[in-house]
Amino acid sequence: MGYNNVKCVESGGPKPGVGCAGRGVIVAMNLLERLEAFSDDIDVIIYDVLGDVVCGGFAVPLREDFADEVYIVTSGEYMALYAANNICKGIEKLKSRFGGVICNCRGIENELEIVGSFAERVGSRIIGVIPRSELVQKSEIEAKTVVEKFPDSNQANLYRELAETIYNNHEFVVPEPMDVDEFEEFFRKFQ
């Protein structure tokens, strides 16, 4: 049992260059199901999965009905949005419920405008904004969350607000991702 009665499981992947991390997701989901980890006494289950939907293993929570909704966490950087657009392609293919984009700010120029425009272009919206904060790194060093290490901080309050927003969200779409040329044209507008 973790902080504040949160149960947490981390699934490791193969050694670099040896295997597919997506396969690790498949194995982890099957193991959790066999262990009956998805019991009725759990309020919310969150999967933090890498945004590389090129590998089908990362889509397992959606494909196998282990997840009801998807949120994309991205910055306004080119490669982050490129991956976010690819994730939208996977969500669209699986006809999953997309709840919105969370802007994990990196401090680049016009970042909220870029991410907001991206969210709108794929048919969604920004559901939360998380500013860059040194409290994240300070908490990580002690293997704690910001809410645990700095419970009274503005950053912790932003995470609480985001959690409440997601928990109470009832607005879902199937995204409309861009093809490669559309994405290039979209991003050039901000250069």
Secondary structure as a PSIPRED ss2 file (coil, helix, strand):
# PSIPRED VFORMAT (PSIPRED V4.0)

   1 M C   1.000  0.000  0.000
   2 G C   1.000  0.000  0.000
   3 Y H   0.000  1.000  0.000
   4 N H   0.000  1.000  0.000
   5 N H   0.000  1.000  0.000
   6 V C   1.000  0.000  0.000
   7 K C   1.000  0.000  0.000
   8 C C   1.000  0.000  0.000
   9 V C   1.000  0.000  0.000
  10 E C   1.000  0.000  0.000
  11 S C   1.000  0.000  0.000
  12 G C   1.000  0.000  0.000
  13 G C   1.000  0.000  0.000
  14 P C   1.000  0.000  0.000
  15 K C   1.000  0.000  0.000
  16 P C   1.000  0.000  0.000
  17 G C   1.000  0.000  0.000
  18 V C   1.000  0.000  0.000
  19 G C   1.000  0.000  0.000
  20 C C   1.000  0.000  0.000
  21 A H   0.000  1.000  0.000
  22 G H   0.000  1.000  0.000
  23 R H   0.000  1.000  0.000
  24 G H   0.000  1.000  0.000
  25 V H   0.000  1.000  0.000
  26 I H   0.000  1.000  0.000
  27 V H   0.000  1.000  0.000
  28 A H   0.000  1.000  0.000
  29 M H   0.000  1.000  0.000
  30 N H   0.000  1.000  0.000
  31 L H   0.000  1.000  0.000
  32 L H   0.000  1.000  0.000
  33 E H   0.000  1.000  0.000
  34 R H   0.000  1.000  0.000
  35 L C   1.000  0.000  0.000
  36 E C   1.000  0.000  0.000
  37 A C   1.000  0.000  0.000
  38 F C   1.000  0.000  0.000
  39 S C   1.000  0.000  0.000
  40 D C   1.000  0.000  0.000
  41 D C   1.000  0.000  0.000
  42 I C   1.000  0.000  0.000
  43 D C   1.000  0.000  0.000
  44 V C   1.000  0.000  0.000
  45 I C   1.000  0.000  0.000
  46 I C   1.000  0.000  0.000
  47 Y C   1.000  0.000  0.000
  48 D C   1.000  0.000  0.000
  49 V C   1.000  0.000  0.000
  50 L C   1.000  0.000  0.000
  51 G C   1.000  0.000  0.000
  52 D C   1.000  0.000  0.000
  53 V C   1.000  0.000  0.000
  54 V C   1.000  0.000  0.000
  55 C C   1.000  0.000  0.000
  56 G H   0.000  1.000  0.000
  57 G H   0.000  1.000  0.000
  58 F H   0.000  1.000  0.000
  59 A H   0.000  1.000  0.000
  60 V H   0.000  1.000  0.000
  61 P H   0.000  1.000  0.000
  62 L H   0.000  1.000  0.000
  63 R H   0.000  1.000  0.000
  64 E C   1.000  0.000  0.000
  65 D C   1.000  0.000  0.000
  66 F C   1.000  0.000  0.000
  67 A C   1.000  0.000  0.000
  68 D C   1.000  0.000  0.000
  69 E C   1.000  0.000  0.000
  70 V E   0.000  0.000  1.000
  71 Y E   0.000  0.000  1.000
  72 I E   0.000  0.000  1.000
  73 V E   0.000  0.000  1.000
  74 T E   0.000  0.000  1.000
  75 S C   1.000  0.000  0.000
  76 G C   1.000  0.000  0.000
  77 E C   1.000  0.000  0.000
  78 Y H   0.000  1.000  0.000
  79 M H   0.000  1.000  0.000
  80 A H   0.000  1.000  0.000
  81 L H   0.000  1.000  0.000
  82 Y H   0.000  1.000  0.000
  83 A H   0.000  1.000  0.000
  84 A H   0.000  1.000  0.000
  85 N H   0.000  1.000  0.000
  86 N H   0.000  1.000  0.000
  87 I H   0.000  1.000  0.000
  88 C H   0.000  1.000  0.000
  89 K H   0.000  1.000  0.000
  90 G H   0.000  1.000  0.000
  91 I H   0.000  1.000  0.000
  92 E H   0.000  1.000  0.000
  93 K H   0.000  1.000  0.000
  94 L H   0.000  1.000  0.000
  95 K C   1.000  0.000  0.000
  96 S C   1.000  0.000  0.000
  97 R C   1.000  0.000  0.000
  98 F E   0.000  0.000  1.000
  99 G E   0.000  0.000  1.000
 100 G E   0.000  0.000  1.000
 101 V E   0.000  0.000  1.000
 102 I E   0.000  0.000  1.000
 103 C E   0.000  0.000  1.000
 104 N E   0.000  0.000  1.000
 105 C C   1.000  0.000  0.000
 106 R C   1.000  0.000  0.000
 107 G C   1.000  0.000  0.000
 108 I C   1.000  0.000  0.000
 109 E C   1.000  0.000  0.000
 110 N C   1.000  0.000  0.000
 111 E H   0.000  1.000  0.000
 112 L H   0.000  1.000  0.000
 113 E H   0.000  1.000  0.000
 114 I H   0.000  1.000  0.000
 115 V H   0.000  1.000  0.000
 116 G H   0.000  1.000  0.000
 117 S H   0.000  1.000  0.000
 118 F H   0.000  1.000  0.000
 119 A H   0.000  1.000  0.000
 120 E H   0.000  1.000  0.000
 121 R H   0.000  1.000  0.000
 122 V C   1.000  0.000  0.000
 123 G C   1.000  0.000  0.000
 124 S C   1.000  0.000  0.000
 125 R C   1.000  0.000  0.000
 126 I E   0.000  0.000  1.000
 127 I E   0.000  0.000  1.000
 128 G E   0.000  0.000  1.000
 129 V E   0.000  0.000  1.000
 130 I E   0.000  0.000  1.000
 131 P C   1.000  0.000  0.000
 132 R C   1.000  0.000  0.000
 133 S C   1.000  0.000  0.000
 134 E H   0.000  1.000  0.000
 135 L H   0.000  1.000  0.000
 136 V H   0.000  1.000  0.000
 137 Q H   0.000  1.000  0.000
 138 K H   0.000  1.000  0.000
 139 S H   0.000  1.000  0.000
 140 E H   0.000  1.000  0.000
 141 I H   0.000  1.000  0.000
 142 E C   1.000  0.000  0.000
 143 A C   1.000  0.000  0.000
 144 K C   1.000  0.000  0.000
 145 T C   1.000  0.000  0.000
 146 V H   0.000  1.000  0.000
 147 V H   0.000  1.000  0.000
 148 E H   0.000  1.000  0.000
 149 K H   0.000  1.000  0.000
 150 F C   1.000  0.000  0.000
 151 P C   1.000  0.000  0.000
 152 D C   1.000  0.000  0.000
 153 S C   1.000  0.000  0.000
 154 N H   0.000  1.000  0.000
 155 Q H   0.000  1.000  0.000
 156 A H   0.000  1.000  0.000
 157 N H   0.000  1.000  0.000
 158 L H   0.000  1.000  0.000
 159 Y H   0.000  1.000  0.000
 160 R H   0.000  1.000  0.000
 161 E H   0.000  1.000  0.000
 162 L H   0.000  1.000  0.000
 163 A H   0.000  1.000  0.000
 164 E H   0.000  1.000  0.000
 165 T H   0.000  1.000  0.000
 166 I H   0.000  1.000  0.000
 167 Y H   0.000  1.000  0.000
 168 N C   1.000  0.000  0.000
 169 N C   1.000  0.000  0.000
 170 H C   1.000  0.000  0.000
 171 E C   1.000  0.000  0.000
 172 F C   1.000  0.000  0.000
 173 V E   0.000  0.000  1.000
 174 V C   1.000  0.000  0.000
 175 P C   1.000  0.000  0.000
 176 E C   1.000  0.000  0.000
 177 P C   1.000  0.000  0.000
 178 M C   1.000  0.000  0.000
 179 D C   1.000  0.000  0.000
 180 V H   0.000  1.000  0.000
 181 D H   0.000  1.000  0.000
 182 E H   0.000  1.000  0.000
 183 F H   0.000  1.000  0.000
 184 E H   0.000  1.000  0.000
 185 E H   0.000  1.000  0.000
 186 F H   0.000  1.000  0.000
 187 F H   0.000  1.000  0.000
 188 R H   0.000  1.000  0.000
 189 K C   1.000  0.000  0.000
 190 F C   1.000  0.000  0.000
 191 Q C   1.000  0.000  0.000
